[in-house]
Amino acid sequence: MALSDSEKKILREAGSERDPVSRQQAVGIVLAKQGEDADAARELLTQGYLEHVSPSFHLVPRGDSMFAEDPFTEAYAALAEGTDNFADVSSRSLATTLLATPAALAPLRMILGLTHNELAFAIRLQVPDSRVGGGRLKNFERDPPPRRLTAARERLVDSIAEAVLAMMKRELLPVPPRAATYFHSKLDKRDTLGGWESVRGQTAGVPYSALLFQRYVGGVWRQVQDAYSEVKGDAILEFPLRDLLDAHAVPYHRTKRGASGAAETAERFGVKPGPDFVIPDESPTLVVESKVAEDGGTVRDKAARIRTLSDAASGRGLKACVLIDGKGWTERPNALCDVVLATQGRTYTLATIEHILELPEIRALTRGRA
């Protein structure tokens, strides 16, 4: 039977509905149709949900893993002062500066274009008996200098200085001759092409075009994105849901990050794969999974996981709910529709996250509270 006007209205508005019963009604309409009518119903249902999907590629994470601009500028000033504006760059001047201002390691790394892990690897190449890792360098850079100088700390700054100087002389990590036709060194840029003399030549300021080119080849927020790559998905959907549940005193279990955390949740609650949230944490009735996807391939994989989770939850007598966002869902509308159907309409985005509070499983936990 062809879609009636009332059915079309229900399908179009399902993604905006606060009432979970209306969402479930829309799912029922799709499942009751066949052939072309089913295709038309799926399309209307999907479009209603897609209206609330937003991309996240433009979002830059905040956090304490990286300096804000003012502290970075102060760290650069300390590095410039400690090296006489890069006219006196030696093992002694670098070590002295780093001991006094550990944060100066950040601009020093940016001159070389290295992450903490990359610099640590370079140090181990230059100083074979060193066991420094990226985590130790990160802690060194972020923490204030200790009250008492230790021999280990002195060895660390000496090894940093030795590796930095070797790299700037092109003695460490050179481009292999057979690869030179196809690859540049990270030092083949205007401020390091000629070593410290090139660095010194840029201290009075660089042309705006040079700044734009650096963004073009490296990405204006590339270091930030890399530093927070593991937590961006959490920050977009999981943190807002956590804050929403906390604000309404809803008890829940939140899965720890990583495969081990998911395995722990799966074992504890008997739902595999382990969902991001189990509500409440005792005698649960609802599981929630969150998936941000900025490309269609990721959507395909995550939609399959959500369907598997929905089946597993149903087998345990639990309801499955999902939070999704990201432009990837717009590239795979059929996958989004499958997710909506699998969750009986309990599919939400950051824009509609508060509608989760209307689910009867959560309302039962907030009833009577302010």
N, C-alpha and C positions, 0 to 999 in steps of 0.2 A: 504494500500500500504506500502511495506517495506521501511525502511529508506534508502534514497540515501546517497551516500558518502558526498555530499554537505550538506545535512541535518545533518548528524552526526557531521560534522565539526562545523556547526553553534551551535549545542547543546553543544559540548565539550568546545567551546570557550566562551560561553555566560557569564559565571561567571567572565571572565577576560575582557570583553568588556567595553570600555569607552562609546561607543555609545549606548544609551538607546533603539534606534530603533532595533539594532541587538539583544539585550536582549529580546525585545518584540517579535521579529521574532522567536526566539527559543521557547518562550511560545506558539506561534501560531502553531508551528510544533507539539508540544506535544498534544495540544488540538485537533488537526486534526486527530490524530492517534487513532486506536482502538485495543483492544485485546493485543496480544503479542507485536505488534509494539508500542503501547502506553507505555507498561511497559519498553521496551527497550529505548524509547525516554526519559521517566522519569529518568531512571538510568543514561543515558549520561548527561542529563541536571544537575542532582543532583551532579554527580561527578565533573563537571566543577565548581560548586559553592563550593563544599567541599574542593577543593584545596586551598581555601583562608581562611578557617576557622581555627582559632588557639585556643588552650586552654588558660585559664586564671588562673588555679589553682596554677600556679607557681609564680604569680605576687603578690607582697606584697605592699600594699598601702603606700604612703608617706603622711605626713600631720603633723599638729601641735597638734593633740590630744595625741600624745605620744612623749616622749623624744628620741632624738638620743642617741647613745651610750656614747658620751663624757659627755653631761649634766647628764645622768643617773649615770655615774661613779663619777662625782663630788657630786651628791646628796648622793650616797652611802658613799663617804668619809666623808661627813658631819655627816651622821648617825653614822658611826663607831667612829668618833672623839667625838661626843657628848655623846656616851655611853661607852667611854674608851674601844673601840674595843669589845663592847658587854659584858664587865665585870661588868658594872654598868648600868643595864637596869631597870629603875624605872619610876614611873609616872613623877617625877620631871625631870629626864634626857631626857625622850622622849618629854615631853611638851616643855622644853627649846630648844631642837634641832628643833622641828617642828616650833616653833615660829620664830626662826632665819632663818631656811632653810625649807620652806614649801615643796620644791621638795623632801625632805627626806622621805616624805610619800610614794613615788613611790617604793624605795627599801624596805621600811618597809612592804608595801603591798605584795611585791614579796616574802618576807620571809614567810609570812602567806599563800601566794597563793590566794589572794582575789582580785576581781574586786572592783571598786568604789561602785557599788550597793551592793555587798556582804558585804563589810566592813560597809557600812551605816546601813544595816540590823542588823549586829552584834552589832553595837553601840546602836541601838534602843532597842535591847534585854538587853544589859548590863545597859543602862541608859534609863529607860522607858520614862522619860519626854523629851528626845531628839527627835527632829524632823528632824535631818540631813538626807539628801538624797544623792544619788550618784553624782548628778550634783554639789552639794555644795562641796563635797570632791574633785571632779575633778578640780573645779575652785580654790580651796585652793591649791591644788598640783601644778597647772600650773602658778598661779599668784605670783609675788614677794610679800614679806611681806609689809603690809601697813605702812605708816609713823607713824600712831598712833595706839597703841594697844587698842582694845576694849574688854569689858567684854565678849561679845558674842564669840569673837575669842578665848579668854582664855578658855571659857567653851567648845568650839569645840575641842581644842587640848587636854584638860583634858579628854574629853569623848573618843577621839581616843586612848589615852594612856591607859585608863582604860579597854577598850575593847580588845586592843592588849595584854595586860598583862593577862587578864582573859582567852583569847584563848590559850596563850602559857602555862598556868597552867592547861589546859584542863577543866577549870571550865565553859567555854562558848562553845556552839556548840559541845558537845561531841557526839560520835557515839552511837546511841541507842543500848543497849545490844542485842536486838533481831535482829539488823541489822549487828552486828559486824562480823558475819560469812561471810557476803557477801560484806561488804564495809570497806574501810579505811577512816581515817580522812585525810584532806589535810596536816595535820602536820606530818603524818607518812612517812616522808622522811628524808634523812640523815642529813640535816642541822637543822631540828626542832624536831627530834624524842625525844630527851632528853631536850627539852626546850632551854633556852638561852645558856646553856653549849654546846649543839650541834652546835648552831650558832657560838659560839666562836671558836669551834674546826675546823670550815671550813674557817676561815678568812685567813689562810696561803695559801689557794688554795685547790681545789678539783681535784680528778683524772679525766682525760679526759673521762673515762668510765662513771663517775657519770653525767657529762654534757650530754653525749649521751643518758643515760637512762632518764634524765629529758626531753630531746627532744622526746624520744620514748613515754613517758606516757603523755606528755603535749603539744607537738608540739613546735618546735623552734620559730615559729612566731604566736603562738596561741593568745596571748594577742593583738598583732597588728591586726590580722585578725578580732578578735571580736570587737575591738575598731572602725574599719572602715567598718564593715560589711554592714552598710546602704549605704555607698557611693562607694563601690567597683564597682558596676555595672555602676554607673554614670561616674566614673573615666575612665573606660575602653572604653566606647563608647560615652556617652553623652558629656563629656568634650572635647574630640577631635573634635566632630562635632561642638560644640559651638565655639571652637577656629577656626575651618576651616571657618565657616560662618562669624565670626567676621573679620577674615583676608581678606575676600572678600567683606566685607561691605554688607552682605546679611541680611536684616531685618527679624526678627523671633520672635515668642513667644515661650518661654521655660516653660514647666509646672513645678510648684513647686513640691518638693518631697512629696510623700505620697498620700493617697486616697483623701484627701481634695483638693490637688493640681490638681489631675486628674479630680475631679468633677467640679472644677472651670473652667478648660479648656473646658470640655465637655459642660458646660452650656454656656460659652461665644461663642464657635464656632459651637455648635450644632452637635458635633461629639462624640459619646459615644461608647467605652470608650475613655476618653480624651487622645490624643497622647502626646508623649514627646515633640515634636516640631510642630509648625504650621508656615508655610512659605508662604508669608510674614505675619507679624503680623496684617496687615490691608489688607482686600480683599484677603484672602489666596487662594492659588491654590494647595498646597501640605501639607500633614501631614507626619511626620516621627516618627516611633516608634523604640526604641532600646531594644534589648533583649540579655543578656548574659546568657548562660545556660551551666552548667557543668555536667548535668545528663539528662537521657532520659525522666524522669518523668516531670522535669521542662520544657523541650522542648515541650512536648505534651500540657501542659497548655498554654505556651506562644504562640505556633503556633495557637492555637484556638483563643487566644485574637487577634492576628494579623489578622486572617481571618475575625473576627468580625469587627475589626477596618477598614479593607479594604472595606467591604460591606457598613459600615456606611459612610465612606468618599465618596465612589462612589455615594451614595444616596444624598450627598450634592454637587456633582459636583466637588469633589476634588480627586487628585491622592494620593495614599498611597505608601509610601516608607518605607523600614525597614533596620535597621542595626542589624546584628546578629553576635555572636561569641561564642566561648566556645566549649569544646569537646562534650557536650551533643548533639549538632546537628549532629555529626558523628554517634551517637548511634540511631538516629531517622531520617534516610535519607528521608523517605517518608514524614515526617512532614516538613522537609526543602523544599522538592519539592512542597508541598502544599503552602508553604509561597511564593516561587518564582512565582508560577502560580497566586496566589491571588494578588500579587503586580505587575503583568505583567513584571516580571524580575527586578523590582526596589528593589532588595535585595543586600545589600552590607555588607562587613565586615570591620574590622579595616584596613586590608591590601588593600582594594579597596575603602576606604572612599572618596578619592578625586574624584572618578568617579561620585559622586553625583553632582559635579559642572557641569557635562555635561547634566543633566536633563534640558529640555527646560524651565521648571517652574523656575529654578534657574538661567539659562543663561539669561533669560529675565530681571532678577534683577541685573546682573553683566555686562550686555552689555554696552560697552563704558567706563567701569572703567579699570584702570590699573591692 
